[in-house]
């Protein structure tokens, strides 16, 4: 069970269990966690659970939101992270899970991925699809049309940081597509992606705004 611990120096003032998919933080009395001080905006920030992870997002607050001493707009949280909202310091805590090879990647700020062009001019090199277990996307329409991008990291984002954003993440030997930010809802094979995401299979057609992609895996 994840929770936020409200700190005074290093002492615990209050613990707030994160039992909801979305938790609003702010000065407004209707906030899920009300932080009653003028240094906090009425609707300051929120925590959103996507699949099994929580993301902290600032809502253009007056004084900003800091994570481990750095200003952020949107960032995935890991155990022990310290959030600063106005005069408040909140520690994010979650039950420790077995670490895996992707743990290091999860600490990196999520930014829009830049597709990598795959050369088609050197037939001596094997194409992407010849590599067993490799997954990638091929852009069929949109700004990155005709480009291909390898899914060789824990997270691959589609869209624009700060706007409409979707995420492909590898979990349990499979790849999942989730909505990360903005108002546009992605679809897979014509069906909208619901909360919690959808598992991708070879040949799936993804549409996200003006972008259309095909998800492919190696043999």
N, C-alpha and C positions, 0 to 999 in steps of 0.2 A: 504494500500500500504506500503510495506516494503522499507526501505532506509538505506543507510550508511551515517553517519554524520562525516566528517573529523574534528577533534578537534585540537585546539591549547590551551593547558591547558584545561579550561572548555568552551572556546569560540568556536563557530561554524565557520569553515573556508569555508566549502563547503558541499552541500548535493547531494548525488548520489542516485536517485530512482532505486530500483531493479525491473526492468521491464522484465528481461530475466530469463530463467530457469537456465542458467549458467553464472556466472560473474567471469572473470579472473582478478586477482589482481597482479601487478608486475611492475618492472621498464621498461619492454619492451614497446615501444611506441604503439604496437598493443594491449596492455592490455585494457580491458573494463574500468578499473579504473587504470590509470597510476600513479604510485607513484615514482616520479623521484628523487631518492636518492640512493647512493651506499650502504646504509644499507639494501636496498631491493633487493632481487634476481630478475632476469629478469622475471621469471615465478614463483612467490613466493607462491601464494595460490589461491584458488577459493571458490566461494559460489555457491552451487548447491541447487536448489529447488526440493524437493522430496515430492510429494503430496502437502501438505499445509505448509510444514516447510522448512527452509533454513539450510543447513549444511556448516560449514567452514572446509576446508581441506587444510593442508599444503602440498606443493609439494617438500619436501626434501630441503627446502630453507637453505641457508647458516646460517642465524641468527635465524631461527625458527619463529614460529607464536605463540603468546600468547593470551589467552582469559581470561579476568578478572584476570590477573596476573599469569596464569598457562600455561606452554607449552602444546600444543595440536598437535595431528596429524589429528583427525577428530572429530567434535563435533557439535551437534545440537545447533542452536542459539535461544535465547529467548530475548524478548524485554528488552533493556537497557544494553545488553552485550557490553563490551569494548574489541575491538580487537587491538592488538599491532603488527604492521608489520614494522620492522626497527624503524625509528624515528617517525613513524606515529601512531596516535591513532584514531581508527574509532569506532563510537558507532552504534550498530545495533538497529533500531527502527522499530516497526510494530504497526499497528492499534490494540488497545486492543480488545480482544474478551472475550466473557463470559467464565469464568474459569469453569473447571470441575474437577472431582475427579482425573483425570490423570495428572493434571498440575505439581504436585510435581515430578512425574516420568519423565516428559519431561526434567527436568534440569540435569538429571544424564548422565554422559558420557556413550555412547553406547559401550558396550563390548560384545564379543561373549558370548552367553548364554550357560551355562553348563546344558545339559539335566538332568532332575531329574528321577532317576530310580523309576519305580512304582512296588511295591512288588506284585508278583503273588502267593506268598506262604501262604498267610493268607486269606482264603476264607471268613472269618467272616467279613472282611472289604469290603465295596462296591467298585466296580471298578470305574475308573474315569467317564466312560460313564453314570453312574447312577445319576450324579449330574446335575440337570437342568441348562442350560445356560453355562456350562463349556466347553471350547474349549481346545484342545491339539493337538500335532503332534506325530505321531508314525514313527520312523526312520525305513525304510525298507532296506536301503543300505547305506554304508559309514562308517566312523569311529564310529558313534553312533548307529550302527545297533541294532535293537531290543529294543532300549530305547524309552521311552515316556517322553514328556516334557509338562507341563501345560502352557497355555498362560494366566497367571494371572498377567501380568504386561502390561504397556502401550506399551512396545516394546519387541519383541523377535527376536534375530538375529540368522541367519543361516550362517555358514562359519567361516572364520578366520579374526580377527581384523587385519587391515593392508593389507589384501589380498582380495579374493573374498568374498563378504558379501551381504546377502539379509536380508530383514526385514519384519516381520509380525507385523502390528500395528492395534489396534482396533479403528475404526472410525464409528460414527453414527450407533452404535449397530451392526456393521459388522466388519469382519477382512479382511485386505488387505495385499497382498504380493507386495513388492517393491524391486528393485535392489538398493543396497546402495553403493557398491564399487567393484573395480576389473573389469576384462574383461568378466567373465562368465555371461551369461544371464540366469536367471531362467526360467523354463517353468511350466505351470499348465495344466495338461491333454494334454500334447504334444504341447501346444501353447506358444510361447515366451511371456514373460511379457513385455509390452510396457511401455514407460514413463508414469508416473502417477499411475502405479500399476494395480492390478486386485483384485476384491473381491473374497474371498474364500467361498466355500460352502462345506457342509459335504461330505466327501469322495474324495475330490479333491486330485490328485496325483501331488506332487511337485518334480521336478528334478532340482538340482542345482549342477553342476559339478559331483563329485562322490557320492553325497548325494541324496537319494530318500526318500521322506516323504509322509505320508498320513495325511491330515487335517481332524480332527473329532470334532464333537460337541456333547454335551450331549442332551438327549431327554427332 
